[in-house]
Amino acid sequence: MNSVRIVAFKEGDTWVAQCLEHDICVQAADLDTVRARMEVAIQAESPLDRLPKAPPHFFDLWGRKSEFHQSGKSDGTEYEMALCA
C-alpha cells in the first residue's frame, strides 16, 4: 500500500495542499474542501508511481509542520496531512 505526506498551507484566502512523494497540488477556500479535493486528485492521478516528487521547498515546509495532523485513505493510498507555517 502507498503512503504519502501532504503539506497544507494558506496563501492569502486560499488553502493549498501539496503531496510530497508525488507532484499533486490542489486549492480550495477551506481546509475540509482542500482535503476532499486532494483525495479526489489522488484517485484521478493513479497510478501515482509515474509522477515525479514535489519540488524541494515543499519538503522544507514539511520540516516546519505544526502539531495538527489528519490522516486518511484514498484509492488504497494512505495519507498524512499536516499544516505548515
MOPAC internal coordinates of N, CA, C and O (Angstrom, degrees):
PM7 1SCF
backbone

  N    0.0000 0     0.00 0     0.00 0    0    0    0
  C    1.4524 1     0.00 0     0.00 0    1    0    0
  C    1.5291 1   109.46 1     0.00 0    2    1    0
  O    1.2310 1   120.52 1   -42.73 1    3    2    1
  N    1.3175 1   116.61 1   137.27 1    3    2    1
  C    1.4606 1   122.28 1   177.16 1    5    3    2
  C    1.5203 1   110.67 1   -74.56 1    6    5    3
  O    1.2310 1   121.25 1   -27.20 1    7    6    5
  N    1.3212 1   115.22 1   152.80 1    7    6    5
  C    1.4481 1   121.64 1   174.75 1    9    7    6
  C    1.5188 1   107.47 1  -140.23 1   10    9    7
  O    1.2310 1   120.51 1   -46.56 1   11   10    9
  N    1.3278 1   116.63 1   133.44 1   11   10    9
  C    1.4639 1   120.78 1  -178.22 1   13   11   10
  C    1.5206 1   110.51 1  -132.26 1   14   13   11
  O    1.2310 1   121.66 1   -22.48 1   15   14   13
  N    1.3272 1   114.43 1   157.52 1   15   14   13
  C    1.4623 1   122.49 1   174.05 1   17   15   14
  C    1.5207 1   107.56 1  -110.53 1   18   17   15
  O    1.2310 1   121.35 1   -36.76 1   19   18   17
  N    1.3343 1   115.02 1   143.24 1   19   18   17
  C    1.4634 1   121.25 1  -178.39 1   21   19   18
  C    1.5174 1   108.20 1  -131.33 1   22   21   19
  O    1.2310 1   120.62 1   -50.51 1   23   22   21
  N    1.3376 1   116.42 1   129.49 1   23   22   21
  C    1.4550 1   120.87 1   174.13 1   25   23   22
  C    1.5285 1   107.83 1   -98.89 1   26   25   23
  O    1.2310 1   120.93 1   -42.32 1   27   26   25
  N    1.3199 1   115.83 1   137.68 1   27   26   25
  C    1.4608 1   121.45 1   177.47 1   29   27   26
  C    1.5219 1   107.70 1  -123.82 1   30   29   27
  O    1.2310 1   120.99 1   -44.77 1   31   30   29
  N    1.3167 1   115.71 1   135.23 1   31   30   29
  C    1.4628 1   120.63 1  -178.41 1   33   31   30
  C    1.5220 1   108.64 1  -152.86 1   34   33   31
  O    1.2310 1   121.41 1   -16.99 1   35   34   33
  N    1.3090 1   114.90 1   163.01 1   35   34   33
  C    1.4537 1   120.48 1  -177.73 1   37   35   34
  C    1.5270 1   110.04 1  -104.37 1   38   37   35
  O    1.2310 1   121.26 1   -47.49 1   39   38   37
  N    1.3318 1   115.20 1   132.51 1   39   38   37
  C    1.4663 1   122.69 1   172.95 1   41   39   38
  C    1.5267 1   106.34 1  -119.40 1   42   41   39
  O    1.2310 1   120.71 1   -76.79 1   43   42   41
  N    1.3192 1   116.25 1   103.21 1   43   42   41
  C    1.4617 1   119.69 1  -174.56 1   45   43   42
  C    1.5124 1   109.63 1    65.32 1   46   45   43
  O    1.2310 1   120.36 1    56.64 1   47   46   45
  N    1.3329 1   116.91 1  -123.36 1   47   46   45
  C    1.4636 1   121.60 1   179.21 1   49   47   46
  C    1.5259 1   112.64 1   -95.57 1   50   49   47
  O    1.2310 1   119.82 1  -174.70 1   51   50   49
  N    1.3211 1   117.95 1     5.30 1   51   50   49
  C    1.4555 1   122.26 1  -173.76 1   53   51   50
  C    1.5179 1   111.74 1  -111.80 1   54   53   51
  O    1.2310 1   120.65 1   -45.55 1   55   54   53
  N    1.3276 1   116.36 1   134.45 1   55   54   53
  C    1.4634 1   121.81 1   172.10 1   57   55   54
  C    1.5219 1   108.99 1   -86.67 1   58   57   55
  O    1.2310 1   120.63 1   -42.27 1   59   58   57
  N    1.3111 1   116.39 1   137.73 1   59   58   57
  C    1.4589 1   123.46 1   178.94 1   61   59   58
  C    1.5243 1   107.46 1  -123.41 1   62   61   59
  O    1.2310 1   120.49 1   -41.93 1   63   62   61
  N    1.3234 1   116.67 1   138.07 1   63   62   61
  C    1.4693 1   121.53 1   174.41 1   65   63   62
  C    1.5208 1   108.01 1  -127.47 1   66   65   63
  O    1.2310 1   120.87 1   -48.69 1   67   66   65
  N    1.3394 1   115.95 1   131.31 1   67   66   65
  C    1.4612 1   122.34 1  -177.87 1   69   67   66
  C    1.5237 1   108.25 1  -127.39 1   70   69   67
  O    1.2310 1   120.91 1   -55.25 1   71   70   69
  N    1.3083 1   115.86 1   124.75 1   71   70   69
  C    1.4557 1   121.62 1   174.11 1   73   71   70
  C    1.5253 1   107.85 1   -76.52 1   74   73   71
  O    1.2310 1   119.60 1   -40.70 1   75   74   73
  N    1.3250 1   118.37 1   139.30 1   75   74   73
  C    1.4608 1   121.46 1  -178.23 1   77   75   74
  C    1.5243 1   112.69 1   -85.34 1   78   77   75
  O    1.2310 1   120.20 1   132.03 1   79   78   77
  N    1.3006 1   117.22 1   -47.97 1   79   78   77
  C    1.4639 1   120.99 1  -173.80 1   81   79   78
  C    1.5258 1   113.15 1   -71.43 1   82   81   79
  O    1.2310 1   120.53 1   157.81 1   83   82   81
  N    1.3293 1   116.60 1   -22.19 1   83   82   81
  C    1.4672 1   122.69 1   179.59 1   85   83   82
  C    1.5278 1   107.32 1  -141.12 1   86   85   83
  O    1.2310 1   120.01 1   -44.91 1   87   86   85
  N    1.3157 1   117.58 1   135.09 1   87   86   85
  C    1.4619 1   121.88 1  -173.49 1   89   87   86
  C    1.5299 1   110.84 1   -74.62 1   90   89   87
  O    1.2310 1   121.38 1   -98.68 1   91   90   89
  N    1.3353 1   114.97 1    81.32 1   91   90   89
  C    1.4611 1   123.21 1   176.96 1   93   91   90
  C    1.5201 1   106.96 1  -125.57 1   94   93   91
  O    1.2310 1   120.56 1   -50.37 1   95   94   93
  N    1.3340 1   116.53 1   129.63 1   95   94   93
  C    1.4578 1   120.92 1  -177.31 1   97   95   94
  C    1.5250 1   108.97 1  -137.07 1   98   97   95
  O    1.2310 1   120.86 1   -39.68 1   99   98   97
  N    1.3375 1   115.96 1   140.32 1   99   98   97
  C    1.4622 1   121.33 1   176.79 1  101   99   98
  C    1.5244 1   109.32 1  -136.47 1  102  101   99
  O    1.2310 1   121.01 1   -18.13 1  103  102  101
  N    1.3333 1   115.67 1   161.87 1  103  102  101
  C    1.4649 1   121.98 1   178.71 1  105  103  102
  C    1.5225 1   109.44 1  -135.74 1  106  105  103
  O    1.2310 1   121.05 1   -27.71 1  107  106  105
  N    1.3370 1   115.59 1   152.29 1  107  106  105
  C    1.4631 1   120.89 1   176.26 1  109  107  106
  C    1.5232 1   109.13 1  -163.52 1  110  109  107
  O    1.2310 1   120.88 1   -11.55 1  111  110  109
  N    1.3143 1   115.93 1   168.45 1  111  110  109
  C    1.4622 1   121.56 1  -179.16 1  113  111  110
  C    1.5262 1   113.11 1   -77.46 1  114  113  111
  O    1.2310 1   119.93 1   158.22 1  115  114  113
  N    1.3418 1   117.73 1   -21.78 1  115  114  113
  C    1.4629 1   120.09 1  -179.89 1  117  115  114
  C    1.5316 1   109.99 1  -140.21 1  118  117  115
  O    1.2310 1   121.54 1   -16.91 1  119  118  117
  N    1.3134 1   114.66 1   163.09 1  119  118  117
  C    1.4618 1   121.35 1  -173.93 1  121  119  118
  C    1.5285 1   112.62 1   -66.24 1  122  121  119
  O    1.2310 1   119.65 1   141.03 1  123  122  121
  N    1.3220 1   118.27 1   -38.97 1  123  122  121
  C    1.4693 1   120.04 1   179.18 1  125  123  122
  C    1.5207 1   111.38 1   -63.19 1  126  125  123
  O    1.2310 1   120.35 1   139.27 1  127  126  125
  N    1.3202 1   116.93 1   -40.73 1  127  126  125
  C    1.4635 1   120.45 1   179.85 1  129  127  126
  C    1.5154 1   111.15 1   -69.54 1  130  129  127
  O    1.2310 1   119.80 1   141.22 1  131  130  129
  N    1.3206 1   117.99 1   -38.78 1  131  130  129
  C    1.4578 1   119.82 1   179.66 1  133  131  130
  C    1.5358 1   110.07 1   -65.00 1  134  133  131
  O    1.2310 1   120.00 1   143.15 1  135  134  133
  N    1.3384 1   117.60 1   -36.85 1  135  134  133
  C    1.4622 1   120.76 1   177.05 1  137  135  134
  C    1.5282 1   110.30 1   -65.04 1  138  137  135
  O    1.2310 1   120.56 1   134.85 1  139  138  137
  N    1.3257 1   116.53 1   -45.15 1  139  138  137
  C    1.4613 1   120.72 1   179.58 1  141  139  138
  C    1.5345 1   111.05 1   -63.61 1  142  141  139
  O    1.2310 1   120.45 1   139.54 1  143  142  141
  N    1.3218 1   116.75 1   -40.46 1  143  142  141
  C    1.4698 1   119.87 1   178.58 1  145  143  142
  C    1.5242 1   111.55 1   -65.82 1  146  145  143
  O    1.2310 1   120.23 1   144.31 1  147  146  145
  N    1.3312 1   117.16 1   -35.69 1  147  146  145
  C    1.4586 1   119.91 1   177.78 1  149  147  146
  C    1.5220 1   110.26 1   -65.19 1  150  149  147
  O    1.2310 1   120.02 1   140.14 1  151  150  149
  N    1.3236 1   117.56 1   -39.86 1  151  150  149
  C    1.4637 1   119.86 1   177.69 1  153  151  150
  C    1.5292 1   110.70 1   -61.13 1  154  153  151
  O    1.2310 1   120.35 1   137.36 1  155  154  153
  N    1.3324 1   116.94 1   -42.64 1  155  154  153
  C    1.4667 1   121.18 1   178.13 1  157  155  154
  C    1.5286 1   110.28 1   -65.06 1  158  157  155
  O    1.2310 1   120.15 1   137.83 1  159  158  157
  N    1.3283 1   117.32 1   -42.17 1  159  158  157
  C    1.4682 1   121.06 1  -179.25 1  161  159  158
  C    1.5271 1   111.22 1   -64.21 1  162  161  159
  O    1.2310 1   120.09 1   140.47 1  163  162  161
  N    1.3255 1   117.43 1   -39.53 1  163  162  161
  C    1.4691 1   120.69 1   177.74 1  165  163  162
  C    1.5268 1   109.52 1   -60.92 1  166  165  163
  O    1.2310 1   120.31 1   136.07 1  167  166  165
  N    1.3152 1   117.01 1   -43.93 1  167  166  165
  C    1.4663 1   120.36 1   178.18 1  169  167  166
  C    1.5245 1   111.26 1   -64.01 1  170  169  167
  O    1.2310 1   120.49 1   137.49 1  171  170  169
  N    1.3241 1   116.68 1   -42.51 1  171  170  169
  C    1.4640 1   121.18 1  -177.06 1  173  171  170
  C    1.5290 1   112.26 1   -67.84 1  174  173  171
  O    1.2310 1   120.04 1   148.30 1  175  174  173
  N    1.3205 1   117.52 1   -31.70 1  175  174  173
  C    1.4675 1   121.40 1  -176.03 1  177  175  174
  C    1.5283 1   113.69 1   -89.60 1  178  177  175
  O    1.2310 1   119.54 1   174.81 1  179  178  177
  N    1.3271 1   118.48 1    -5.19 1  179  178  177
  C    1.4694 1   120.59 1  -179.55 1  181  179  178
  C    1.5221 1   110.49 1   -61.17 1  182  181  179
  O    1.2310 1   120.01 1   -39.79 1  183  182  181
  N    1.3267 1   117.58 1   140.21 1  183  182  181
  C    1.4632 1   128.69 1     3.85 1  185  183  182
  C    1.5372 1   111.08 1   -78.96 1  186  185  183
  O    1.2310 1   121.15 1   -45.09 1  187  186  185
  N    1.3149 1   115.40 1   134.91 1  187  186  185
  C    1.4613 1   121.48 1  -174.03 1  189  187  186
  C    1.5199 1   114.25 1   -72.46 1  190  189  187
  O    1.2310 1   119.94 1   156.13 1  191  190  189
  N    1.3165 1   117.73 1   -23.87 1  191  190  189
  C    1.4677 1   119.92 1  -174.75 1  193  191  190
  C    1.5278 1   113.31 1   -65.09 1  194  193  191
  O    1.2310 1   119.69 1   169.60 1  195  194  193
  N    1.3075 1   118.20 1   -10.40 1  195  194  193
  C    1.4724 1   120.65 1   178.13 1  197  195  194
  C    1.5344 1   112.15 1   -86.10 1  198  197  195
  O    1.2310 1   120.46 1   170.98 1  199  198  197
  N    1.3280 1   116.72 1    -9.02 1  199  198  197
  C    1.4657 1   121.20 1  -177.59 1  201  199  198
  C    1.5319 1   111.27 1   -93.36 1  202  201  199
  O    1.2310 1   120.19 1   -35.27 1  203  202  201
  N    1.3350 1   117.25 1   144.73 1  203  202  201
  C    1.4753 1   119.72 1   175.81 1  205  203  202
  C    1.5246 1   110.98 1   -73.30 1  206  205  203
  O    1.2310 1   120.96 1   -12.35 1  207  206  205
  N    1.3214 1   115.77 1   167.65 1  207  206  205
  C    1.4548 1   121.30 1   174.66 1  209  207  206
  C    1.5258 1   109.64 1   -70.97 1  210  209  207
  O    1.2310 1   121.15 1   -17.65 1  211  210  209
  N    1.3254 1   115.41 1   162.35 1  211  210  209
  C    1.4661 1   121.41 1   175.83 1  213  211  210
  C    1.5295 1   109.28 1   -67.02 1  214  213  211
  O    1.2310 1   119.64 1   -21.66 1  215  214  213
  N    1.3277 1   118.28 1   158.34 1  215  214  213
  C    1.4636 1   121.07 1   174.93 1  217  215  214
  C    1.5374 1   110.80 1   -58.37 1  218  217  215
  O    1.2310 1   120.32 1   -28.83 1  219  218  217
  N    1.3372 1   116.99 1   151.17 1  219  218  217
  C    1.4708 1   122.13 1  -173.72 1  221  219  218
  C    1.5239 1   115.80 1   -55.07 1  222  221  219
  O    1.2310 1   119.01 1   146.28 1  223  222  221
  N    1.3288 1   119.48 1   -33.72 1  223  222  221
  C    1.4704 1   119.22 1  -176.12 1  225  223  222
  C    1.5305 1   112.48 1   -64.84 1  226  225  223
  O    1.2310 1   119.64 1   158.24 1  227  226  225
  N    1.3351 1   118.28 1   -21.76 1  227  226  225
  C    1.4641 1   119.94 1   176.07 1  229  227  226
  C    1.5276 1   110.86 1   -72.53 1  230  229  227
  O    1.2310 1   120.15 1   148.36 1  231  230  229
  N    1.3194 1   117.33 1   -31.64 1  231  230  229
  C    1.4681 1   120.59 1   175.30 1  233  231  230
  C    1.5319 1   109.60 1   -67.31 1  234  233  231
  O    1.2310 1   120.52 1   144.58 1  235  234  233
  N    1.3326 1   116.61 1   -35.42 1  235  234  233
  C    1.4692 1   120.33 1   175.28 1  237  235  234
  C    1.5307 1   110.54 1   -62.68 1  238  237  235
  O    1.2310 1   120.34 1   139.86 1  239  238  237
  N    1.3408 1   116.96 1   -40.14 1  239  238  237
  C    1.4618 1   120.52 1   177.27 1  241  239  238
  C    1.5232 1   111.08 1   -60.19 1  242  241  239
  O    1.2310 1   120.57 1   139.59 1  243  242  241
  N    1.3282 1   116.52 1   -40.41 1  243  242  241
  C    1.4704 1   120.39 1   179.70 1  245  243  242
  C    1.5305 1   109.95 1   -58.58 1  246  245  243
  O    1.2310 1   120.42 1   144.52 1  247  246  245
  N    1.3120 1   116.80 1   -35.48 1  247  246  245
  C    1.4570 1   121.01 1   178.66 1  249  247  246
  C    1.5181 1   112.88 1   -67.07 1  250  249  247
  O    1.2310 1   120.04 1   162.24 1  251  250  249
  N    1.3289 1   117.52 1   -17.76 1  251  250  249
  C    1.4676 1   122.23 1   179.57 1  253  251  250
  C    1.5240 1   111.79 1  -108.94 1  254  253  251
  O    1.2310 1   120.33 1  -157.26 1  255  254  253
  N    1.3257 1   116.98 1    22.74 1  255  254  253
  C    1.4626 1   120.93 1  -175.74 1  257  255  254
  C    1.5291 1   111.81 1   -65.91 1  258  257  255
  O    1.2310 1   121.34 1   -25.69 1  259  258  257
  N    1.3140 1   115.04 1   154.31 1  259  258  257
  C    1.4647 1   121.52 1   178.25 1  261  259  258
  C    1.5222 1   109.36 1   -85.37 1  262  261  259
  O    1.2310 1   121.17 1     3.66 1  263  262  261
  N    1.3230 1   115.36 1  -176.34 1  263  262  261
  C    1.4569 1   120.78 1   178.37 1  265  263  262
  C    1.5351 1   112.00 1   -75.58 1  266  265  263
  O    1.2310 1   120.12 1   165.39 1  267  266  265
  N    1.3270 1   117.37 1   -14.61 1  267  266  265
  C    1.4624 1   120.94 1  -178.63 1  269  267  266
  C    1.5265 1   110.05 1   -73.84 1  270  269  267
  O    1.2310 1   120.83 1   -52.70 1  271  270  269
  N    1.3095 1   116.03 1   127.30 1  271  270  269
  C    1.4634 1   121.81 1   176.46 1  273  271  270
  C    1.5220 1   108.73 1  -138.95 1  274  273  271
  O    1.2310 1   121.23 1   -35.57 1  275  274  273
  N    1.3113 1   115.24 1   144.43 1  275  274  273
  C    1.4510 1   121.74 1   169.46 1  277  275  274
  C    1.5108 1   106.35 1  -127.65 1  278  277  275
  O    1.2310 1   120.57 1   -33.03 1  279  278  277
  N    1.2973 1   116.52 1   146.97 1  279  278  277
  C    1.4544 1   119.28 1   174.85 1  281  279  278
  C    1.5172 1   108.42 1  -131.44 1  282  281  279
  O    1.2310 1   121.52 1   -20.34 1  283  282  281
  N    1.3018 1   114.70 1   159.66 1  283  282  281
  C    1.4500 1   119.73 1  -179.08 1  285  283  282
  C    1.5113 1   110.45 1  -171.13 1  286  285  283
  O    1.2310 1   121.36 1    12.45 1  287  286  285
  N    1.3092 1   115.01 1  -167.55 1  287  286  285
  C    1.4609 1   121.12 1  -178.09 1  289  287  286
  C    1.5143 1   108.01 1  -144.48 1  290  289  287
  O    1.2310 1   120.59 1   -43.54 1  291  290  289
  N    1.3264 1   116.49 1   136.46 1  291  290  289
  C    1.4526 1   122.13 1   178.75 1  293  291  290
  C    1.5239 1   109.16 1  -140.36 1  294  293  291
  O    1.2310 1   120.57 1   -62.11 1  295  294  293
  N    1.3086 1   116.52 1   117.89 1  295  294  293
  C    1.4590 1   122.23 1   176.38 1  297  295  294
  C    1.5326 1   111.72 1    53.16 1  298  297  295
  O    1.2310 1   120.04 1  -138.00 1  299  298  297
  N    1.3265 1   117.52 1    42.00 1  299  298  297
  C    1.4570 1   121.83 1   179.38 1  301  299  298
  C    1.5151 1   114.72 1    81.35 1  302  301  299
  O    1.2310 1   119.95 1  -177.75 1  303  302  301
  N    1.3173 1   117.70 1     2.25 1  303  302  301
  C    1.4594 1   122.06 1   178.88 1  305  303  302
  C    1.5226 1   109.25 1  -107.66 1  306  305  303
  O    1.2310 1   120.57 1   -60.19 1  307  306  305
  N    1.3206 1   116.52 1   119.81 1  307  306  305
  C    1.4543 1   120.53 1   175.86 1  309  307  306
  C    1.5274 1   108.47 1   -81.99 1  310  309  307
  O    1.2310 1   120.77 1   -35.99 1  311  310  309
  N    1.3346 1   116.13 1   144.01 1  311  310  309
  C    1.4549 1   118.41 1   178.64 1  313  311  310
  C    1.5157 1   110.70 1  -135.47 1  314  313  311
  O    1.2310 1   121.99 1   -24.67 1  315  314  313
  N    1.3237 1   113.79 1   155.33 1  315  314  313
  C    1.4547 1   122.99 1   172.01 1  317  315  314
  C    1.5168 1   105.94 1  -125.27 1  318  317  315
  O    1.2310 1   120.29 1   -56.08 1  319  318  317
  N    1.3323 1   117.05 1   123.92 1  319  318  317
  C    1.4616 1   121.68 1   179.66 1  321  319  318
  C    1.5176 1   108.49 1  -112.84 1  322  321  319
  O    1.2310 1   120.73 1   -46.92 1  323  322  321
  N    1.3277 1   116.20 1   133.08 1  323  322  321
  C    1.4575 1   121.53 1   178.94 1  325  323  322
  C    1.5179 1   109.89 1  -129.85 1  326  325  323
  O    1.2310 1   120.90 1   -36.05 1  327  326  325
  N    1.3367 1   115.88 1   143.95 1  327  326  325
  C    1.4610 1   121.01 1   174.72 1  329  327  326
  C    1.5140 1   108.78 1   -80.03 1  330  329  327
  O    1.2310 1   121.19 1   -37.78 1  331  330  329
  N    1.3171 1   115.33 1   142.22 1  331  330  329
  C    1.4617 1   120.48 1  -177.57 1  333  331  330
  C    1.5138 1   110.13 1  -128.13 1  334  333  331
  O    1.2310 1   121.86 1   -33.30 1  335  334  333
  N    1.3214 1   114.05 1   146.70 1  335  334  333
  C    1.4680 1   120.67 1   179.99 1  337  335  334
  C    1.5048 1   110.54 1   -84.53 1  338  337  335
  O    1.2310 1   120.10 1   180.00 1  339  338  337

